[in-house]
Amino acid sequence: MVPAGVPPRTWASLVEAGAERRFRAGDVLLRQGDPPSHVLLLLSGRIKALLTLPDGGVLLLAVRGPGELLGEIAVLGGDGRSATVVAMDPCVTRVLPADRFRAMVRAAGAEADLLRHAMRRLREGEEWRAETAALPAGPRVVRALLRLAVTGGEVGLSQLEIGQAVGLSRGVVAAELARLRELGAVSTERGRTVITDRRVLRALAGSGRDSV
């Protein structure tokens, strides 16, 4: 897979030039505040991006799957890491030092494409959080499930983590998931939610009802 907006030839060149680095589930790939020393190209597995707020709270920003650049915003902008990236599964990546990455991107004339891709991801995240903040709990959880299911309909997140994505308590998320199980829309087990009827979820996502 190739990130949206990244020329396939550029992605292939970056993968070829990178050194393989593997991570176990739960490993930290990038840490918020660290200097932008390198970028990672995610070839397999899933990651979650977490933002630690000044008050100590944690916001789940995104779940990403194979074919994603990780850490490129900080490298291109020259700032510290904006979020912590944690492996949800065993992950295979390619790592490129920041200078090497910038040189290759510049040589390929892909800087503008990558910046647009990065900015689009940031805008989408901000728009999604603003949109869901105005919704009742039911549609908020439903939209989070649809957005966070990267592959195969699985949301490999705990109830606490789903709550971190939408600003709800674990108890509220648990209640909404119980309703969705009754409707046959999801199945759940410890730390894992699987979408079993996407059509039901899509209908509920637009309902705006206070509960599902």
C-alpha atoms as one frame of an Amber mdcrd trajectory, in Angstrom:
protein
   0.000   0.000   0.000   1.077   3.568  -0.720   0.028   6.623   1.350  -2.577
   8.797  -0.362  -0.893  11.680  -2.131   2.549  10.057  -2.152   3.832   9.108
  -5.624   4.237   5.298  -5.790   7.748   5.633  -7.200   8.773   7.832  -4.273
   7.304   5.396  -1.753   9.109   2.465  -3.395  12.411   4.366  -3.302  11.985
   5.223   0.375  11.163   1.608   1.261  14.201   0.350  -0.630  16.516   2.868
   1.043  15.267   2.234   4.579  16.661  -0.216   7.105  14.210  -2.766   8.499
  13.097  -2.276  12.077  10.597  -4.524  13.813   8.450  -3.704  16.830   6.413
  -5.869  19.170   2.835  -5.081  20.143   2.959  -2.407  22.830   6.343  -1.019
  21.786   6.714   2.744  21.390   7.795   3.610  17.838   7.958   7.383  18.328
   7.635   9.432  21.505   5.935  12.819  21.887   8.469  15.621  22.358  11.473
  13.673  21.065  13.635  15.298  18.361  12.731  14.383  14.741  15.741  12.181
  14.018  14.093   9.790  11.564  10.932   8.687   9.815   9.327   5.254   9.748
   7.532   3.606   6.836   4.915   1.182   8.161   4.844  -1.983   6.038   2.760
  -4.275   8.234   0.823  -4.091  11.480  -1.201  -1.302  13.047  -0.249   1.625
  15.244  -2.105   4.137  17.382  -1.137   7.793  17.750  -1.620   9.274  21.237
  -1.435  12.894  22.358  -0.693  13.624  26.015  -2.452  16.839  27.057  -1.033
  19.432  29.488  -3.419  18.218  32.206  -2.115  14.660  31.843  -5.085  13.380
  29.865  -4.531  11.264  26.776  -6.254  11.746  23.423  -6.237   8.966  20.854
  -5.654  10.733  17.543  -5.677   7.929  14.998  -5.158   4.295  14.155  -3.011
   3.633  11.092  -2.288   0.520   9.070   0.245  -0.582   6.456   1.318   1.994
   3.892   1.767   4.938   6.249   4.579   7.394   6.856   5.201   7.981  10.552
   7.012  10.994  11.927   7.318  12.882   8.658   5.482  15.976   9.917   8.110
  16.612  12.586  10.960  15.888  10.169   9.630  18.208   7.483   8.715  20.912
   9.992  11.792  20.627  12.181   9.761  20.418  15.391   9.642  17.821  18.171
   7.385  14.796  17.809   3.773  15.892  18.102   2.441  12.547  19.366   3.468
   9.160  20.714   3.095   6.236  18.317   2.528   2.765  19.810   2.401  -0.602
  18.033  -0.953  -2.361  18.318   0.345  -5.476  16.549   3.822  -6.738  15.679
   4.955  -4.135  13.136   7.504  -4.201  10.347   8.877  -0.809   9.329  11.665
   0.778   7.352  13.588   3.554   9.083  15.230   6.482   7.319  17.380   9.154
   8.994  15.817  12.602   8.747  18.531  14.048   6.493  18.335  11.096   4.114
  14.548  11.299   3.990  14.526  15.025   3.260  17.192  14.627   0.554  15.289
  11.839  -1.204  11.985  13.676  -1.019  13.620  16.841  -2.363  15.300  14.948
  -5.212  11.979  13.364  -6.164  10.197  16.733  -6.089   7.696  15.259  -3.625
   7.972  17.775  -0.763   4.734  19.565  -1.669   2.862  16.249  -2.024   4.005
  15.052   1.383   3.189  18.337   3.066  -0.295  18.321   1.536  -0.775  14.732
   2.696   0.346  15.599   6.228  -1.806  18.720   6.428  -4.827  16.837   5.083
  -4.460  14.232   7.826  -4.239  16.940  10.478  -7.308  18.747   9.134  -9.307
  15.541   8.924  -8.477  14.745  12.542  -9.435  18.209  13.733 -12.680  18.204
  11.742 -13.583  14.747  13.047 -13.003  15.713  16.673 -14.994  18.931  16.274
 -17.832  17.026  14.626 -18.031  14.237  17.181 -17.766  16.615  20.150 -21.225
  17.944  19.264 -22.815  14.488  19.017 -24.563  12.403  21.691 -22.669   9.406
  23.036 -24.285   6.773  20.792 -23.433   8.230  17.370 -20.072   9.380  18.733
 -19.044   5.807  19.591 -20.424   4.441  16.325 -18.483   6.930  14.215 -15.344
   6.196  16.203 -15.681   2.474  15.486 -16.116   3.090  11.762 -13.157   5.432
  11.666 -10.783   3.359  13.797 -11.379  -0.013  12.143  -8.321  -0.191   9.885
  -8.441  -3.742   8.545 -11.006  -6.530   8.558 -13.517  -4.587  10.630 -11.448
  -5.010  13.796 -10.956  -2.185  16.266  -8.081  -3.438  18.387  -8.717  -0.929
  21.165  -9.959  -1.202  24.706 -13.083   0.603  25.888 -10.818   3.133  27.602
  -8.967   3.830  24.352 -12.177   4.231  22.361 -13.254   6.713  25.018  -9.960
   8.566  24.615 -10.747   8.959  20.914 -14.126  10.610  21.495 -13.945  12.157
  24.960 -16.173   9.666  26.775 -15.679   7.633  29.940 -15.036   3.912  29.809
 -18.412   3.262  31.420 -20.297   5.190  28.744 -18.411   3.392  25.965 -19.158
   0.020  27.587 -22.874   0.814  27.691 -22.927   1.872  24.033 -21.024  -1.244
  22.954 -23.529  -3.399  24.864 -26.351  -1.810  22.848 -24.472  -2.414  19.617
 -23.938  -6.067  20.547 -27.700  -6.449  21.078 -28.244  -5.092  17.563 -25.722
  -7.536  16.124 -23.539  -4.687  14.876 -20.405  -5.622  16.825 -18.857  -8.416
  18.821 -16.513  -7.730  21.698 -13.975  -9.483  23.844 -11.201  -8.216  26.088
  -9.449  -5.292  24.361 -11.012  -6.095  21.014 -14.127  -4.990  19.131 -15.076
  -6.384  15.722 -17.635  -4.782  13.414 -20.046  -7.509  12.324 -22.641  -5.384
  10.491 -21.235  -2.229   8.979 -24.580  -1.254   7.430 -26.185  -0.980  10.856
 -23.322   1.153  12.120 -23.467   3.471   9.133 -27.188   3.979   9.645 -26.668
   4.723  13.332 -23.732   7.045  12.646 -26.039   9.472  10.882 -28.980   9.111
  13.213 -27.887  11.653  15.813 -29.884   9.763  18.446 -28.787   9.939  22.047
 -28.539   6.174  22.294 -28.337   3.282  19.899
